[in-house]
Amino acid sequence: MIQPRILTTDDGSQTLESPISGDTYHSVRGAVGESMHIYIREGFSSLPLSHIRILEIGFGSGLNAWLTARAASEQNRTVYYETIERYPIDLQTASQLEYAQDPLFVELHRASWNCPVTINDRFVLKKRELSLEDCRFDTTFDLIYFDAFAPDTQPELWTTTIFRRLYEALSDGGVLVTYSAKGSVKEHLRSAGFTVKRRPGALGKHHMVRATKNSEPTNE
Ligand SMILES: C[S@@+](CC[C@H](N)C(=O)[O-])C[C@H]1O[C@@H](n2cnc3c(N)ncnc32)[C@H](O)[C@@H]1O
């Protein structure tokens, strides 16, 4: 377990700073603003599925998972949420985040690792403690939140090989969203088979990426 430092971002919401690389877990311009834009609006809310299977790369502070669990309740949808994390944070750090005022946030952190846990009637969480490079999947997903540290910091995670494995783990019409629209990232995604679209980025950033596998899913 690691104990990252807590930082306050420009929109007043908190994030963490990695004691290993010094990277922040979200944009310093706004943690909640960035997560809401990229993962909730461009990802979760954009797919018309009443039940949605999500894979997240990097559980981190649990902010994306918590915002998704709240959105699931607000939108009357159910979620299976699998998340991969190589360096889980300790419970004490998680409890000191402002989000821990919501018992739901604490429950996400308290949930056991490496097995599915029913958090409530809308949200099942499976946190897997392992490295993405070693990860294999025994189920398929409708949506991937690709939230690794930046491609300049972790180039080994933003490769065609990794993206091809994620492409294979997506259902037909599945979507991958990520904050980086770097040229090499788009190239590797295309080489892995994705159709890549640039979308407006979060909080003044020019672009983010929304990549799809064939046509998008419907409820039919
Ligand atoms: C940008 S942060 C994720 C933020 C997170 N989604 C949240 O809502 O707080 C990147 C995360 O990837 C994790 N990570 C770093 N290397 C990894 C690897 N090789 N495999 C899986 N996770 C990794 C880090 O520990 C960190 O939690």
The ligand as an ORCA input file, in Angstrom:
! r2SCAN-3c Opt
* xyz 0 1
  C      -3.962      8.691    -13.300
  S      -3.933      7.607    -11.912
  C      -5.570      6.926    -11.897
  C      -6.574      7.802    -11.220
  C      -7.849      7.057    -10.868
  N      -8.564      6.594    -12.017
  C      -8.727      7.861     -9.943
  O      -9.946      8.037    -10.215
  O      -8.196      8.324     -8.932
  C      -3.022      6.212    -12.588
  C      -3.109      4.970    -11.742
  O      -2.472      3.880    -12.416
  C      -1.786      3.090    -11.455
  N      -0.727      2.329    -12.147
  C       0.553      2.714    -12.387
  N       1.202      1.756    -13.077
  C       0.321      0.749    -13.284
  C       0.390     -0.517    -13.930
  N       1.521     -0.914    -14.526
  N      -0.699     -1.300    -13.948
  C      -1.865     -0.888    -13.338
  N      -1.987      0.300    -12.698
  C      -0.911      1.114    -12.678
  C      -1.259      4.127    -10.478
  O      -0.929      3.540     -9.240
  C      -2.419      5.099    -10.394
  O      -3.322      4.727     -9.389
*
